[in-house]
Amino acid sequence: MTDPFYNETIPPGVSADQVFDFNLFAPCFGDLDPFESVSRLHGLGLPPIFWTRNNGGHWIALAADAIDDVVGDPHSFSSMDPFVPPEHNFGGPPFVPLNVDPPEHAGYRAIVAPIFAPARLGDIEAEVRRMAGEWIDQASSAGTCEFMYDFAARVPVGIFLKLLDLPAEDLDDLLKIGRAFASPPPPDAPRDAVIQTLFDYLRPIVEDRAASPRDDVISKVTMAEYQDRRLTIDEMVGMCATIVSAGIDTTSAALGFIFEFLARSTEHRRALVADPSLISAATEELVRRFGATSLARRAVATVVVHGAPIRPEQRILWMTSMYNLNPARFERPMEVEFTRPRSVHMSFGKGIHSCLGARLARIELDVFLKEWLARIPDFEVLDGKTPFIRPGLSMSYDSLPLVW
Ligand code: HEM
């Protein structure tokens, strides 16, 4: 794929051995899947942070140590307008707290955190179990499904309909929004149209709940206080948009990777069927092995990090899999080992912006997998074909046909 944003200019101070072209939106090494490509990158002897001329020209943090340093320094690396190419940043109201920096960030995060705290997730586990059981029972006699459409996309959307108290008829609209968010932006157009659709969908609902609150996530956001005042409608919409956009595509992508792997590896699948108590360790390990999102920051200071001379306005990006598949951090990183000692991976982020929905996501993944294996213990990918992984900021299978 040719990159319309390829930029030959190498910034001053960047040496030739710090340059390696890597396009997030295109396959890196021919037929290798993105995870194998990342694994190969780790073997090339590249610097911990290197410069790519793709997508306008930006830094890539490859080594886990370098990623820790960037994510741990929100004062030098801003979360506001961090995307590549720079033209693809949304000009509208920010996603709150995702695109907000310190010191404002903490106050916004303190609003969302309690809403998704483990103790408040109460009967979500029962709801996932009920929904998963019903859907899998309906599908099981067919002997086949399009896993991404029939299940992976529907589980997180179904849970959000419940948590946000949205009408069941909105399922299809939210599925469409989720899919549009997940697709790579066309090279000639920013993501504004898709993002605006989500903001436009949420605004009247937020206004309505602000006027007459119920017992749901959106109402809790509308009633929250920030610095001794109520949030503005823009802030409320930005916060709800963050929750919806952060929680749908990520969870559905994770389900796809988990099920594709288990469809292929009879040994791992049978281990879980024989001992379902392994399931939560297994999903954690699979979420590590298939870290699907990429994170980005915009430098707001002049800093040298691991030898990289970074200047204000330059973007720095890393795939979460770069961290998770770094052999300096994880032994045999490409192997899936359910008994691997639990250590912090990057799939849910780290630092001040670490994922506030991680507990909810883990419940969705664990409970859905458990319900599935209890009903359909043996399944495989149709015709054994390797499905295509859509590259980009949020990698996923578009299609995963399963048979049993
Ligand atoms: C497997 C599923 C999920 C994955 C892989 C995932 C991944 C991530 C990552 C990597 C970040 C850090 C972003 C950054 O540093 O720029 C993040 C932040 C966030 N996630 Fe998730 N997420 C998932 C599910 C969810 C769900 C279900 C919710 C619903 C509440 C959610 C809500 C959030 C929020 C609100 C933030 C922003 C936190 C902040 O800026 O302080 N996520 N997520």
Residues whose N, C-alpha, C, O or C-beta is under 5 A from the ligand:
A	BS01	HEM	P97 L98 R109 F116 T242 I243 A246 G247 T250 T251 A254 L295 M346 S347 F348 G349 K350 I352 H353 S354 C355 L356 G357 A358 L360 A361
